[in-house]
């Protein structure tokens, strides 16, 4: 089965939560399916409420463009080939690190989005979640 199901999402979230606990930073963690729809979301105790939306949008962005948001950010700066992309899709595009596509059989089937710390922390937690997929 190629689709991201609830069991997959829970596994990704559990691994991401573990990493967030290791680094001592509460996070919002969202997992999206192939259509960019949220399958599951967790807001860890103490995580910023403003990061709920950001984590979900990072997951959407990583799936919508099949690219890590950290990499998309590099290309979307002033003068970059994707400058202004963040205002597309009704401003649903996030260009901060922390969104990573989830692949099965070499095909992107979903994404994880993490928000609540620095870009480096968000990316590290998202990587841990993606590795569990």
C-alpha positions as CSV (number, residue, x, y, z in Angstrom):
1,X,0.0,0.0,0.0
2,X,1.5,3.3,-1.1
3,X,-0.8,5.7,0.9
4,X,0.2,7.2,4.2
5,X,-2.2,5.6,6.8
6,X,-2.8,6.4,10.4
7,X,-0.4,3.8,11.6
8,X,2.3,5.3,9.4
9,X,1.5,8.8,10.7
10,X,1.7,7.6,14.3
11,X,5.1,5.9,13.8
12,X,6.5,9.1,12.2
13,X,5.1,11.3,15.0
14,X,6.4,9.0,17.7
15,X,10.0,9.1,16.2
16,X,9.8,12.9,15.8
17,X,8.5,13.3,19.4
18,X,11.4,11.2,20.7
19,X,13.9,13.4,18.9
20,X,12.2,16.6,20.1
21,X,12.4,15.3,23.7
22,X,16.0,14.4,23.3
23,X,16.8,18.0,22.2
24,X,14.5,19.5,24.8
25,X,12.3,21.4,22.4
26,X,8.5,20.8,22.4
27,X,7.2,20.7,18.8
28,X,4.1,20.5,16.6
29,X,4.3,17.6,14.3
30,X,2.0,17.0,11.3
31,X,1.9,14.2,8.8
32,X,0.2,14.7,5.4
33,X,-0.9,12.1,2.8
34,X,-0.3,12.1,-0.9
35,X,-2.9,14.8,-1.4
36,X,-1.4,17.1,1.2
37,X,-4.2,16.4,3.6
38,X,-3.4,16.0,7.3
39,X,-3.5,12.4,8.5
40,X,-2.4,13.2,12.1
41,X,-1.0,16.1,14.1
42,X,0.4,16.3,17.6
43,X,1.1,19.4,19.7
44,X,3.6,18.4,22.4
45,X,3.0,19.9,25.9
46,X,4.5,23.4,25.8
47,X,4.8,23.7,22.1
48,X,3.8,27.1,20.6
49,X,0.2,27.4,19.4
50,X,1.4,29.6,16.5
51,X,3.4,26.6,15.2
52,X,0.3,24.4,14.8
53,X,-0.6,26.0,11.5
54,X,3.1,26.2,10.4
55,X,3.7,22.5,11.0
56,X,0.7,21.6,8.9
57,X,1.7,24.0,6.1
58,X,5.3,22.6,6.1
59,X,3.9,19.1,5.6
60,X,1.6,20.4,2.8
61,X,4.5,22.3,1.1
62,X,6.9,19.4,1.2
63,X,4.2,17.2,-0.4
64,X,2.9,19.9,-2.9
65,X,6.4,20.4,-4.3
66,X,8.0,17.1,-3.3
67,X,10.9,18.9,-1.8
68,X,12.2,19.6,1.7
69,X,11.1,23.0,2.9
70,X,14.8,23.7,3.8
71,X,15.8,23.2,0.2
72,X,12.8,25.2,-1.1
73,X,13.8,28.0,1.2
74,X,17.3,28.2,-0.5
75,X,15.7,28.7,-3.9
76,X,13.0,31.1,-2.8
77,X,15.1,34.0,-1.5
78,X,15.3,37.3,-3.3
79,X,16.8,36.7,-6.7
80,X,16.2,32.9,-6.5
81,X,14.2,31.0,-9.1
82,X,11.2,30.5,-6.7
83,X,11.2,33.9,-5.1
84,X,7.6,34.7,-4.1
85,X,6.4,31.1,-4.0
86,X,5.4,31.5,-0.3
87,X,2.4,33.6,-1.4
88,X,1.1,31.0,-3.8
89,X,-1.5,28.5,-2.9
90,X,-3.4,31.0,-0.9
91,X,-0.3,31.7,1.2
92,X,-0.2,28.0,2.3
93,X,3.5,27.6,1.3
94,X,6.1,27.5,4.1
95,X,9.7,28.1,3.2
96,X,11.2,27.4,6.7
97,X,13.1,24.2,7.4
98,X,11.1,21.4,8.9
99,X,9.1,19.9,6.1
100,X,10.3,16.6,4.5
101,X,8.6,14.4,1.8
102,X,7.8,10.8,2.8
103,X,8.7,8.3,0.1
104,X,7.7,4.7,-0.5
105,X,9.1,2.7,-3.4
106,X,10.9,5.9,-4.6
107,X,7.6,7.8,-4.9
108,X,6.5,10.7,-2.6
109,X,3.4,9.6,-0.8
110,X,3.1,12.2,1.9
111,X,5.2,14.5,4.1
112,X,6.0,15.4,7.7
113,X,6.0,19.0,8.9
114,X,7.6,20.1,12.2
115,X,7.5,23.6,13.9
116,X,8.4,24.9,17.3
117,X,12.1,25.4,17.5
118,X,14.9,26.8,15.3
119,X,15.1,25.8,11.7
120,X,17.9,23.4,12.5
121,X,15.8,21.8,15.4
122,X,12.7,21.6,13.2
123,X,14.6,19.9,10.4
124,X,16.3,17.5,12.8
125,X,13.0,16.4,14.3
126,X,11.4,16.1,10.9
127,X,14.3,14.0,9.7
128,X,13.9,11.7,12.6
129,X,10.2,11.3,11.8
130,X,10.8,10.7,8.1
131,X,13.5,8.1,8.9
132,X,10.8,6.1,10.8
133,X,8.5,6.0,7.8
